[in-house]
Amino acid sequence: MQPVPMQPVPRPYPATLTFDSPERIANWRPLVNWLLAIPQLLIVNALRSVSELLAVISWFIILFTGGLPADVANFQVMYLRYYARTSAFAGFLREEYPPFAFGMTANDPGGDSRVRVDVVPQLENRNRVSVAFRLVLAIPQLIVLALLLIAQLLVLVIALFAVLFTGRWPAGLRDFTIGVLRWWLRLEAYLLLLTDEYPPFALS
């Protein structure tokens, strides 16, 4: 009997998001979560500005040294985590208010009961060519993500009425919304130079 060849186990992308979906959402949440999220959104906007500046600095550092400083990488991961937590709340996927937490660690410290973001930054042996042309390489991903975000707007409108009347997110719509957030996370990690691994074209 011929032995069955072992299939390689696919390695997860260096940036992962997991979401613990609640069974029910209070019917009034779609009407107010976006308003309650304003303080968090202001912080996210400030963090994004710093993150973009650090990405430019990182571009030069990697091209000249071939490595990414750990402190810079950890700040970028903190921004990604903060954004994901805030987006899940503003999009009424959850009721719990996201924490005002700024832990700069690659592994999620676990301060949020619903959203977990873990990143494995590539600090050494960077691909300078990939880094140099990062924006060009990301164009196909950016186009697809833009289309997904348009679709997500329609999904959010449908989900708004579903939650208003039933207190539940339709499972397929919720999975799509989380998938788009997961796609954004992987692409953003790639654009912020946290990894040289190209993001998959996948929602899962």
N, C-alpha and C positions, 0 to 999 in steps of 0.2 A: 504493500500500500504506500503510495507516494505521500510524503509529508505535505501538509497544507502550508504554503508559504505564509509567513507572518506579515500582516499588513501594518505599515507604520502608523502609529497613533498620531493624529494631527496635533501639532503643538498649538496651544492657544495664543492668540495675538497678545503682544506685551501690554496692551491696555484693555482691561475687562471691566464690564459693568454688570452687576447683578441687582435685581429689584425684587423685593418681597411684596407681592401684590396683596392689598387688603381685600377681604371678601366684599365689603360694602363701603360706599362713600356717602356721607350725608348729602341729601338732595340739594342743599343750598350751597355746597362747596364750589360748584362751577361758577357761581355768581360772585364769590368773594375772594377765592384763593389768589387770583391775580392781583387783587388790591392789597391783600395782606402780604403778598410777596414783594411789594415795592421796596422796603428796606433792604431785603436780600438782593434784589435786582440792582440796586444802586451799588452795593458792595461788589457784585459780580462785574459790573461795568468798570469799576475802578481796578479790580484785579485783572480784567482783560487788557486794559491799557498797559499795565506793568508787564503782563505776560507777553504782549506783542513786542514791547521794547526789548525784553530779555531774549526773545526769539531772534531778533536782529543781531544782538550781541553774541548769542550762541552761534549763529551762522559764521561769524568771523572767527570765534574761538575754535570751532571745530575745523574750519578750513586751515587754520594756522597750526593747531596742536593735535588734531585728530581725536580730541576727547571733549566731553561735556562735563563741566563742574557739577558735582553732586548737589550743592546747594541750589544752583539754578534749576536743575531737574526737579528737585523736591518742591520748589515754589510752583513750577508749572503743574505738577501733579496736584498740588493743593488747589490750584485754580480750577483744574478739570473736575475735581471732586466737588468743589463748591458749586460750580455751574450745574452739574448733574443733579445735585440735591435740590437746588433752587428750581430747576426746570420741572422736575417731577412734582413739586408742590404747586408751582404756578399753573401747571397743566392739569390740576386737580386729580392727579393719580394717587394722591395720598392725603391724609388729614393732618398728620403730625407735622408741626412746624420744623423746618430744617434748622440744625444748630448753627450758631455763630462760631464755627470751629475753623481754626487756621493751622491745624497740625500739618507740618511739612514732612510727610513720610511717604515713601513709595507704596507701602502696604497700608491699606485703609485701617485707621486706628479703631474703627468700630463705633464711632460716636453717633452714628445715624442708624435707626432701627430698620429703615426700609431700603436705603440706597447704599451700595458698596462699590467703590471704584479702586481698583488695584492696578498699578503700573510697574513694569520692570524697565527702568530707563537703561539705555545703552550708553554707558559712560566712556568706554574706550573702544579702540579699533574701529573708528567710524569710517564710513564710506564717503570720502570727500566729494567724489563725483555726484553721488546721490544727493548729498547736502547742497552742493553748488546749484543744482537744477531742481531743487525741491518743489518750488512753485509750479514749474512746468510739468513735472511728473504728477503733481496732484490734480491737474486740470480735469482728467476724466472723473476722478472722485468728486470733485467740486460740482461738476455738471449733474451727476447722478444725485448727489445730496440735495442740490437745489430743487430738483424735481420731486424728491421725497418730501421735502419741507412743504412744497405746495400741496401735495397729497395729504400731508399731516394736518394742514389747516382745515381741509374738508372733514377729516376724521375727527378733529376736535369739536367741530360744530355738531356732528352727529352724536358724538359721545356726550356733549353738553346736554342735549335733550334726553339721551338715554339715562344719564345720572339724575337729572331733574325729576324724571318720572318713575325710575325704578331703583335708584340708589346703587346701581351697579354699572361698571364699565363692561361693554361687550368684550369678551375675551379676545377675539380676533383683532379688534380695534386697539385694545390695550397693548397686545403683543406687537402690533405694528408700530405704535408710538414709542414703546421702549426700544424696539429695533432701530428706529430712526435715531434715537438718542445714543444708542450704542454705536451706530455708524458714525455719528458726529464725533464721539469720543475717540474712536480709532483714528479718524482722519485728523482731528485736532492734535492728537499725540504725534502723528507723523509730521504735521506742519510745524509744530513747536520743537521739532528736532529731537524728540525723546527717543526715537527709534529710527532705524533705516529700513525696517521691514515694511513692505508696502501693504496697506490695509486691504483686507478681502472685500469683494463686492458681495456683502451678505448682511442681512439684518440680524442674524442669530449670533 
